[in-house]
Amino acid sequence: MGSESGYILTEIWKARPSWLMLSSEERQQFFHEKIGPLIMSQVEQGAQFLGCAINDNTGPERMDYRYMAVWKLTDKAFSDRLEAGAKEAGFLDYFEQVNFSGRLITPDVMNADMIQLDA
């Protein structure tokens, strides 16, 4: 495979009790006023939203998180800004989130790293 460019951010989250306590109207308002504008701002700045999913994995390695979103960004600084924006918008008040991010690489580069990994 050829070389790749860009940066990937995968966000994985699940609802906190604080989210479950909100009414449907309050949830809708939160997305309309906070999350929608945040996402549009990121896209306008060049973020590529690659997709999202609801976890339906039933295997033994299943993570106990319900949602996932994947972004392609220009660099780590953009990823850091997106993560900070979610926190500032209050998303983390309502959702427990973990993130995985890194420079987009080819399988050969990843495999070489795994082979050369020190204990």
C-alpha positions in Angstrom: 0.0 0.0 0.0 1.1 3.6 -0.6 1.8 6.1 2.1 -1.2 7.7 3.9 -1.6 11.2 5.2 -3.8 12.7 7.8 -4.9 11.9 11.4 -7.6 9.7 12.7 -9.7 10.3 15.8 -12.1 7.6 17.1 -14.4 8.6 19.8 -16.2 5.9 21.9 -18.8 6.8 24.5 -21.8 5.8 26.6 -24.5 7.7 28.5 -23.9 8.8 32.1 -26.9 8.8 34.5 -27.0 12.6 34.1 -28.0 12.1 30.4 -30.6 9.6 31.3 -32.2 12.0 33.8 -32.8 14.6 31.1 -36.2 14.7 29.2 -36.3 14.1 25.5 -36.8 17.9 25.0 -33.7 18.7 27.1 -31.7 16.2 25.1 -32.9 17.6 21.8 -32.1 21.1 23.0 -28.6 20.1 24.0 -27.9 18.6 20.5 -29.5 21.5 18.7 -27.6 24.2 20.7 -24.3 22.6 21.6 -23.4 19.4 19.6 -24.8 20.4 16.2 -22.9 23.7 16.1 -19.7 22.0 17.3 -19.8 19.3 14.6 -20.6 21.9 11.9 -17.7 24.1 13.1 -15.3 21.1 12.9 -16.5 20.2 9.4 -16.2 23.8 8.2 -12.6 23.8 9.5 -11.8 20.7 7.4 -12.7 17.7 9.5 -14.0 14.8 7.6 -16.7 12.8 9.5 -16.1 9.2 8.3 -19.0 7.6 10.2 -20.6 6.5 13.4 -22.0 3.3 14.8 -24.0 1.8 17.7 -22.1 -1.1 19.2 -23.7 -4.4 18.5 -20.6 -6.6 19.2 -21.5 -9.6 21.3 -18.1 -11.2 21.3 -16.0 -11.8 24.5 -13.8 -8.7 23.6 -16.8 -6.4 23.5 -16.3 -2.9 25.0 -19.0 -1.6 27.3 -19.6 1.5 25.3 -22.6 2.1 23.1 -21.5 4.7 20.4 -18.6 5.4 18.2 -17.6 8.1 15.7 -14.6 8.3 13.4 -13.0 11.5 12.1 -10.2 12.1 9.6 -8.4 15.3 10.5 -5.3 17.1 9.3 -3.1 16.6 12.4 -2.9 16.0 16.1 -3.6 19.7 16.9 -6.9 19.5 15.1 -7.8 16.3 17.1 -6.9 18.1 20.4 -9.1 21.0 19.4 -12.0 18.7 18.6 -11.7 16.9 21.9 -11.5 20.2 23.8 -14.5 21.4 22.0 -16.6 18.4 23.1 -15.5 19.0 26.7 -16.3 22.7 26.5 -19.7 22.0 25.0 -20.6 19.9 28.0 -20.6 16.6 26.2 -18.5 14.9 28.9 -21.0 16.0 31.5 -23.5 13.6 29.9 -21.3 10.9 28.3 -18.4 8.9 29.5 -15.9 8.9 26.6 -12.6 7.4 25.6 -10.7 8.4 22.5 -8.1 6.7 20.3 -6.2 8.8 17.8 -3.1 8.7 15.7 -1.4 9.5 12.4 -2.9 7.6 9.6 -0.3 4.9 8.5 -0.2 1.9 6.3 -0.5 -1.7 7.6 3.1 -2.3 6.8 4.2 0.6 9.1 1.9 -0.7 11.9 3.1 -4.3 11.5 6.7 -3.2 11.6 6.0 -1.3 14.8 4.4 -4.3 16.4 7.3 -6.6 15.4 9.9 -4.2 16.8 7.9 -3.4 20.0 10.1 -3.7 23.1 8.7 -5.3 26.3 
